[in-house]
Amino acid sequence: MRLLAVVALFAFTVSTAFAEDKPEAKAKEAAIALLKAVKAKDLDAILKMTAAPFVYKDGDKPKVLKDEAAVKAWIKERLEELKNTDAVPTELDGVVTFASVKENIQDKDDQKLVEDAVGKDGFVALTKADGKLVIILVKIKDGKATIVGIGQ
């Protein structure tokens, strides 16, 4: 009986470990880590998990920051503007594949711009801040999740 319990525990542990290696789980983990770093206003932590090209929303249009220096400057500016860190969520409402939502981007040029950054296999993490939907774009490359965009 003990052997059966040990085998069942081992099987559960192994299946949980493999589940955490799935791209969606990595995307979720990266997005939550980003939110926590933003809440802490930890620029260094944020920069370690982001990469160029980086997409952000400027009005109704996506814009791309093409190099790391531009990403750093943009993020630093946003952190300086952030006055109420209590309003920054640390949980997600969901994570979906970019492929499943890309058709929601009406303009085909905008769609391509975002897809070029996040990749065909990327993810979109969703949360709300101050009653507004916040999207976080997560690229999965070589088994690693990287934040490549954010917008409201």
Stockholm file with secondary structure:
# STOCKHOLM 1.0

chainA/1-152         MRLLAVVALFAFTVSTAFAEDKPEAKAKEAAIALLKAVKAKDLDAILKMTAAPFVYKDGDKPKVLKDEAAVKAWIKERLEELKNTDAVPTELDGVVTFASVKENIQDKDDQKLVEDAVGKDGFVALTKADGKLVIILVKIKDGKATIVGIGQ
#=GR chainA/1-152 SS CHHHHHHHHHHHHHHHHHHHTSHHHHHHHHHHHHHHHHHTTCHHHHHHHEEEEEEEEETTEEEEECSHHHHHHHHHHHHHHCCCGGGSCCSCSEEEEHHHHGGGSCSHHHHHHHHHHHCTTCEEEEEEETTEEEEEEEEEETTEEEEEEEEC
#=GC SS_cons         CHHHHHHHHHHHHHHHHHHHTSHHHHHHHHHHHHHHHHHTTCHHHHHHHEEEEEEEEETTEEEEECSHHHHHHHHHHHHHHCCCGGGSCCSCSEEEEHHHHGGGSCSHHHHHHHHHHHCTTCEEEEEEETTEEEEEEEEEETTEEEEEEEEC
//
